Amino acid sequence: MPYNLDMKQLTLALPFALPPPELAADLRRALRTPALAALLSRTNHQCSHPFDNATRLLPHEAWLARELGLSGAPDSAPFAAAAMRGYGQAPAEGHWLLVHPVHVQIARNHLLMGDQRQLPLDEADGRALFEAAKPYFDELGKPLAYGDAATWFMRADDWSDLLAASPDAATGQNLNAWMPEGVASRATRKLQNEVQMLWHEHPVNQARQARGLAPVNSFWLWGGADAATGSAGHAPLFTDACPPWLAALAEPRRRRAALPAVLQEERALVVLGQLIGAGLAADWSEWLLHMQRLEQEWFAPLLAALKGGALGQLDLVLSHRDAYAEFGSSKNAQRKFWRAPTLNKLSP
């Protein structure tokens, strides 16, 4: 809908803020978030969108790629080149992929990948594993670049057709259904196998296991993008508690978003990742705790900013694995007193 360009506009994306449908009623009853209820109930627009996770992404990832104006196929996530620039690297040419060192385990008759958030990996260990693996990539003509311990980049010009899932989409799932697909898929698996064997007895992993930590025994690649892929025409991006690759899409000073700084912008896009880990793990006690903190630190102050005129338009984007919903509110919308605040809209 058209907005008054003279008033401040904020879009706040909250991945996994929508509870799963089968638990929504119980979780709504446990929440004490009156400001969120007002923002969801007194709106000037709202809509919900089912999402087919056969796209190998989560809804917020596909939404963010579109919001940032990244080129690519519909519901694709060509984040690699933009994330590289966030790490101070400027790929001049070629096709690049994001690479993450991960822990994969055998669960009954299939493989599972753990959440990267639960895999502590410091810079020394990350760099040691990177340097050990780099010759294997170089030998294939797939040079590696280092971002941080959990985020690397690989140039693979002939793998541009690879259909690869985001790590959060694949976390906790049967990996047989989430491995890369395409002409290059066999080559990626061969490279994975070689690196897995290399890292199996690596001193870093021996030391990790001696400390009771899970070994880093594989890598995950995705997010392919041509070097020229860039974002365009979007509001300043702020992030907080997001995976490193996502945080890198924002300028360094905007990677620990705080509301006072956000409200200094005429337009802003904010992605808060506090709920992702709990949502992936189905840890609903932790999810409730984070929602209560978000009520205090974001929902209540944003509601006050709307009512007081410091913010003209607020758009919330809430998601779970299979859908996302958008809610817009303004000062005038909050005057709709006949709409009783309710959290029922958390079940779109």
Secondary structure, DSSP 8 states (H G I E B T S, - for coil): ----TTS-EEEEEETT-S--TTTHHHHHHH---HHHHHHHHS-SEEEEEE--GGGSS-HHHHHHHHHTT--SSTT----HHHHHHHTT----SSEEEEEEEE-EEEETTEEEE--GGGS---HHHHHHHHHHHHHHHHHTT--EEEEETTEEEEE-GGGTT-B---HHHHTTS-GGGTS-BSTTHHHHHHHHHHHHHHHHT-HHHHHHHHTT-----EEEEEEEEETT----S---EEEES--HHHHTTS-GGGSS--HHHHTTSSEEEEEE-TTHHHHHHT-HHHHHHHHHHHIIIIIHHHHHHHHHTS-SEEEEEEEETTEEEEEEEETTGGG-TTS---SGGG--
